Amino acid sequence: MAYDEGLAERIRAILEDCGRVSERRMFGGLAFLMRGNMTVGIVKDELMVRVGPETYAQVLREPHARAMDFTGRPMKGFVFVSPEGLESDTDLERWVARGVAYGASLPAKEPRLNMMPPNKRMRLARSARARRRGPRRLSAVLCSPQAGAARGACLPCISARPSQHTPTTSAKP
C-alpha cells in the first residue's frame, strides 16, 4: 500500500462538506484537489499539506511538521505532518483546513485534456530526415512509368511483369 487508507477515509469525511473535491494519485500517494489545486495529500503514513510560501517558515516551527523533501530538495509551500500530529480528529481538521484555505485562495485550473496516456497503437515516429522529405508515397513513386523511366526501370513492375514496362531513355541530339 502506497498510502494510509485509514487516514484517507478520515480526510474524506472532513472534506465531504467542502464541495467538489477530487482525488488523484500523486507523489506515490493520494492527493485531494479542489478546483484543480492540490490542498492536502497522503504519502505513506504522513499527511502532506499545501500551506503556501508565505506561511511556510511559520508552519515549519510547529510540532510534527517538517519540510516536504522526498526528492532530496524541499518544496516551498508544502509540509509533511508526522502521524503523531494527526492522532486526534481536531489536529487533523486543523491541518486539512490550512490546506483547503490555501487551495481556495488560488485561481481555479482548467481541466487538461492532454493528461490521457498516449494510445499504444499510435503510428511509429519517422526520422527527421524522412519528415523533411515529405509524406510517404511509395506506391506512386515506385510503380509509375515516369518514375521508372527516370531511374531506368520500374522496380516492382520488373519483378512482377517485366514485359509491360520498357524503360525509355531520351537521346539527346
C-alpha positions as a Markdown table, in Angstrom:
| # | Residue | x | y | z |
|---|---|---|---|---|
| 1 | Met | 0.0 | 0.0 | 0.0 |
| 2 | Ala | 1.5 | 3.4 | -1.0 |
| 3 | Tyr | -0.6 | 5.4 | 1.4 |
| 4 | Asp | -2.6 | 5.0 | 4.7 |
| 5 | Glu | -6.1 | 4.2 | 3.7 |
| 6 | Gly | -7.5 | 4.9 | 7.2 |
| 7 | Leu | -6.1 | 8.4 | 7.0 |
| 8 | Ala | -7.6 | 8.8 | 3.6 |
| 9 | Glu | -11.0 | 7.9 | 4.9 |
| 10 | Arg | -10.7 | 10.4 | 7.8 |
| 11 | Ile | -9.7 | 13.2 | 5.3 |
| 12 | Arg | -12.7 | 12.2 | 3.0 |
| 13 | Ala | -15.0 | 12.6 | 6.0 |
| 14 | Ile | -13.7 | 16.1 | 6.7 |
| 15 | Leu | -13.8 | 17.2 | 3.0 |
| 16 | Glu | -17.3 | 15.9 | 2.2 |
| 17 | Asp | -18.8 | 19.3 | 3.2 |
| 18 | Cys | -16.3 | 21.3 | 1.2 |
| 19 | Gly | -17.9 | 20.9 | -2.2 |
| 20 | Arg | -16.3 | 19.3 | -5.2 |
| 21 | Val | -13.2 | 17.5 | -4.1 |
| 22 | Ser | -11.3 | 15.2 | -6.5 |
| 23 | Glu | -8.7 | 12.7 | -5.7 |
| 24 | Arg | -5.6 | 11.9 | -7.8 |
| 25 | Arg | -2.6 | 9.7 | -7.3 |
| 26 | Met | 0.4 | 11.9 | -6.9 |
| 27 | Phe | 3.9 | 11.7 | -5.3 |
| 28 | Gly | 3.5 | 8.0 | -4.8 |
| 29 | Gly | 0.4 | 8.6 | -2.7 |
| 30 | Leu | -3.0 | 10.2 | -2.9 |
| 31 | Ala | -3.7 | 14.0 | -3.3 |
| 32 | Phe | -7.0 | 15.8 | -2.7 |
| 33 | Leu | -7.7 | 18.6 | -5.1 |
| 34 | Met | -10.2 | 21.5 | -5.0 |
| 35 | Arg | -10.9 | 23.4 | -8.3 |
| 36 | Gly | -7.8 | 21.6 | -9.7 |
| 37 | Asn | -5.4 | 22.8 | -7.0 |
| 38 | Met | -3.9 | 20.3 | -4.6 |
| 39 | Thr | -4.8 | 21.0 | -0.9 |
| 40 | Val | -3.7 | 18.0 | 1.1 |
| 41 | Gly | -2.4 | 14.6 | 0.4 |
| 42 | Ile | -1.1 | 11.4 | 1.9 |
| 43 | Val | 2.4 | 9.9 | 1.2 |
| 44 | Lys | 2.9 | 6.6 | 3.1 |
| 45 | Asp | 1.6 | 7.4 | 6.6 |
| 46 | Glu | 2.3 | 11.2 | 6.6 |
| 47 | Leu | -0.1 | 14.0 | 5.7 |
| 48 | Met | 1.1 | 16.4 | 3.0 |
| 49 | Val | -0.3 | 19.9 | 3.4 |
| 50 | Arg | 0.0 | 22.8 | 1.0 |
| 51 | Val | 0.4 | 25.9 | 3.1 |
| 52 | Gly | 1.9 | 28.3 | 0.6 |
| 53 | Pro | 5.2 | 30.1 | 0.6 |
| 54 | Glu | 4.0 | 33.0 | 2.8 |
| 55 | Thr | 3.3 | 30.9 | 5.9 |
| 56 | Tyr | 5.8 | 28.1 | 5.1 |
| 57 | Ala | 8.5 | 29.2 | 7.6 |
| 58 | Gln | 6.0 | 29.7 | 10.4 |
| 59 | Val | 4.4 | 26.3 | 9.9 |
| 60 | Leu | 7.7 | 24.5 | 9.9 |
| 61 | Arg | 8.2 | 25.7 | 13.6 |
| 62 | Glu | 5.1 | 23.8 | 14.7 |
| 63 | Pro | 5.4 | 20.4 | 16.3 |
| 64 | His | 5.2 | 17.3 | 14.0 |
| 65 | Ala | 5.7 | 19.4 | 10.8 |
| 66 | Arg | 8.7 | 19.1 | 8.6 |
| 67 | Ala | 9.7 | 20.2 | 5.1 |
| 68 | Met | 8.4 | 18.1 | 2.2 |
| 69 | Asp | 11.7 | 16.8 | 0.8 |
| 70 | Phe | 11.1 | 13.4 | -0.6 |
| 71 | Thr | 13.0 | 14.3 | -3.7 |
| 72 | Gly | 16.0 | 15.4 | -1.7 |
| 73 | Arg | 15.2 | 19.1 | -2.2 |
| 74 | Pro | 12.5 | 20.8 | 0.0 |
| 75 | Met | 9.4 | 22.0 | -1.9 |
| 76 | Lys | 8.5 | 25.5 | -0.7 |
| 77 | Gly | 4.9 | 25.8 | 0.5 |
| 78 | Phe | 4.5 | 22.1 | 1.2 |
| 79 | Val | 5.0 | 20.4 | 4.6 |
| 80 | Phe | 4.7 | 16.8 | 5.9 |
| 81 | Val | 2.9 | 16.2 | 9.2 |
| 82 | Ser | 4.0 | 13.1 | 11.0 |
| 83 | Pro | 1.4 | 10.6 | 12.2 |
| 84 | Glu | 1.9 | 11.6 | 15.8 |
| 85 | Gly | 0.5 | 15.1 | 14.9 |
| 86 | Leu | -2.7 | 13.5 | 13.4 |
| 87 | Glu | -3.8 | 11.3 | 16.2 |
| 88 | Ser | -6.8 | 13.4 | 17.3 |
| 89 | Asp | -9.5 | 14.5 | 14.9 |
| 90 | Thr | -9.2 | 18.1 | 15.8 |
| 91 | Asp | -5.5 | 18.1 | 14.9 |
| 92 | Leu | -6.3 | 16.5 | 11.5 |
| 93 | Glu | -9.1 | 19.0 | 10.9 |
| 94 | Arg | -6.8 | 21.9 | 11.6 |
| 95 | Trp | -4.2 | 20.7 | 9.2 |
| 96 | Val | -6.7 | 20.0 | 6.5 |
| 97 | Ala | -8.3 | 23.4 | 7.0 |
| 98 | Arg | -5.0 | 25.0 | 6.4 |
| 99 | Gly | -4.5 | 23.2 | 3.1 |
| 100 | Val | -8.1 | 23.9 | 2.0 |
| 101 | Ala | -7.7 | 27.6 | 2.9 |
| 102 | Tyr | -4.6 | 28.0 | 0.8 |
| 103 | Gly | -6.1 | 26.0 | -2.1 |
| 104 | Ala | -9.2 | 28.2 | -2.1 |
| 105 | Ser | -7.0 | 31.3 | -2.4 |
| 106 | Leu | -5.6 | 30.0 | -5.7 |
| 107 | Pro | -7.5 | 30.5 | -9.1 |
| 108 | Ala | -9.3 | 27.5 | -10.5 |
| 109 | Lys | -7.4 | 25.5 | -13.0 |
| 110 | Glu | -8.8 | 24.5 | -16.4 |
| 111 | Pro | -9.1 | 20.7 | -16.9 |
| 112 | Arg | -6.2 | 19.5 | -19.1 |
| 113 | Leu | -7.2 | 17.1 | -21.8 |
| 114 | Asn | -3.7 | 16.0 | -22.6 |
| 115 | Met | -3.4 | 14.1 | -19.4 |
| 116 | Met | -4.6 | 11.0 | -21.1 |
| 117 | Pro | -1.9 | 8.4 | -21.8 |
| 118 | Pro | -1.0 | 8.0 | -25.5 |
| 119 | Asn | -2.5 | 5.3 | -27.5 |
| 120 | Lys | -0.4 | 2.2 | -27.6 |
| 121 | Arg | -1.2 | 1.7 | -31.3 |
| 122 | Met | -0.1 | 5.1 | -32.4 |
| 123 | Arg | 2.0 | 5.5 | -35.5 |
| 124 | Leu | 5.7 | 5.0 | -35.3 |
| 125 | Ala | 7.7 | 8.2 | -35.4 |
| 126 | Arg | 9.6 | 8.9 | -38.5 |
| 127 | Ser | 13.2 | 10.2 | -38.5 |
| 128 | Ala | 13.9 | 13.9 | -39.0 |
| 129 | Arg | 15.3 | 13.2 | -42.5 |
| 130 | Ala | 12.2 | 11.3 | -43.5 |
| 131 | Arg | 10.0 | 14.1 | -42.3 |
| 132 | Arg | 11.9 | 16.6 | -44.4 |
| 133 | Arg | 11.4 | 14.5 | -47.5 |
| 134 | Gly | 7.7 | 14.7 | -47.1 |
| 135 | Pro | 4.8 | 12.2 | -46.9 |
| 136 | Arg | 5.2 | 8.6 | -47.8 |
| 137 | Arg | 4.0 | 7.8 | -51.3 |
| 138 | Leu | 5.8 | 4.5 | -52.0 |
| 139 | Ser | 3.3 | 3.1 | -54.5 |
| 140 | Ala | 3.1 | 6.3 | -56.6 |
| 141 | Val | 6.9 | 6.6 | -56.7 |
| 142 | Leu | 7.8 | 3.0 | -57.4 |
| 143 | Cys | 5.1 | 2.0 | -59.9 |
| 144 | Ser | 4.6 | 5.0 | -62.1 |
| 145 | Pro | 6.1 | 4.6 | -65.6 |
| 146 | Gln | 7.6 | 8.1 | -65.4 |
| 147 | Ala | 9.5 | 7.3 | -62.2 |
| 148 | Gly | 10.6 | 4.0 | -63.7 |
| 149 | Ala | 11.9 | 5.8 | -66.8 |
| 150 | Ala | 13.8 | 8.3 | -64.7 |
| 151 | Arg | 15.5 | 5.5 | -62.9 |
| 152 | Gly | 16.0 | 3.4 | -65.9 |
| 153 | Ala | 13.5 | 0.7 | -64.7 |
| 154 | Cys | 10.3 | 0.3 | -62.7 |
| 155 | Leu | 11.4 | -1.9 | -59.8 |
| 156 | Pro | 8.1 | -3.5 | -58.7 |
| 157 | Cys | 7.0 | -3.9 | -62.3 |
| 158 | Ile | 10.1 | -5.6 | -63.5 |
| 159 | Ser | 9.8 | -8.3 | -60.9 |
| 160 | Ala | 6.1 | -8.8 | -61.4 |
| 161 | Arg | 5.5 | -8.0 | -65.1 |
| 162 | Pro | 8.8 | -7.5 | -67.0 |
| 163 | Ser | 7.2 | -7.2 | -70.4 |
| 164 | Gln | 4.8 | -4.4 | -69.6 |
| 165 | His | 7.2 | -1.5 | -68.9 |
| 166 | Thr | 10.1 | -0.8 | -71.1 |
| 167 | Pro | 12.4 | 1.9 | -69.8 |
| 168 | Thr | 12.6 | 4.8 | -72.1 |
| 169 | Thr | 15.7 | 6.8 | -72.4 |
| 170 | Ser | 15.7 | 10.1 | -74.1 |
| 171 | Ala | 18.5 | 10.5 | -76.6 |
| 172 | Lys | 20.0 | 14.0 | -76.6 |
| 173 | Pro | 20.8 | 15.3 | -80.1 |
